[in-house]
């Protein structure tokens, strides 16, 4: 079963690469001491991608107890945001993007909150 799961992951990665979607993630500090996680999603031609279900797992570089799971909300075409109670520092941002119950995109990137 482990081999089948690996084969599925490889197939999904191949399809994702062919799709050519891109994600940009960043933090925007807020005056209340919190931050806003901002993610922009585009297709291979730079067109903003709308109507998607975007979830993120943020892994703290400080301690596991600070890790966060959040659902982002689309605020404009292809731009998804959510307020987070995150400390300054480096975070790993794992995104999962779904459309109609199907995983369309995954990414794993480092983002920094200053």
N, C-alpha and C positions, 0 to 999 in steps of 0.2 A: 504493500500500500504506500510505503514511503516513496518508492520509485515512481508510482503513478502520480503522486502529489507533485513531485519534482518535475515530471513531464508536463503537467498542467501549468505549472509556474513558467516553464520555458516557453510553452505555447502562448500563454498570456503575454509574456514579455515581447515575443515576436509580433503579435497582433498590435500591441501598444506601440511598438517602434514603427510599424507600418502606418498606423494612424497618425503619428507625428504630432501629438498633442504636447504642449509645453505648460509648465507651471512655474510661477514666480511667487515666492512667499517672503513675507517680511513682517516685522513688528512695527507698530506705530505707537509710541508712548502716549499716554493720556494724562491729563492734569490731575486725575484722582489717584494716581499711583499705579493704576492698572495699565494694561496695554491692549492694543487691538491687533489680532492676527489678521493679516490681509493676504489673500491669495488671488492671483489673476491666472485664468486659464485660457489658452489660445490653441487654435488648430495650427496645422503646418503652414498655413498662409497668413497667420497672425490675426485671424478673425476670433473675436472673443466668444467663448463657449458659455451658453446660457442653459438654464433649466436642469442643472445637475445637482446631485446629492453629494456634498463634499464633507468628509470627516477627516479629522486630524488627530494624531497622537503626538504630543510634544514630550520629548524625553529630556529631562534636566541633566546638565553636566555636573550638577552639585550633588543631588540625592534623588533616589527613586521616589521618595514620598512627595516630590514636587511635580512628578509626571502628570500630564493632563490629557484627557480625551474630550474632544469638542466637536460639535457640528457647526459648520459655517453656514451663513445665510447670504444669499445673493442680494447685493445692494444695487447693482447696476449690471449691465450686460457683461458677463464673464468675470465680475469682481465679487468675491466672497469674503465675508468678514465675521469675526466673533470677538467679543471682549474676553480677555483672559487675565487671571490673577497670577502673573508670572514674574519671577525675579529677574533682574538684569543678569546677563551672561549669555553663554552659548547653549543652544537647544538643537536637538535633532527633530526635524519636522517630517513625519511620515504621513503622507496624504493618500487617501483612498477616495476615488471619484466613481460614483455609480450613476447609471442612467437606466431607468425602467428595471431596476433590480439586478442589472448586469454590471460587473466591474469593468470600467472603461480605461482607468488610468491609476497608476500607483507611482509615487515618488518618495525619495528619501534624501533630504537635504539638510544642511546646517543653516540655521538662522541665528542672528544675534540681537538681543535686546539690550540697548545701551541706556 
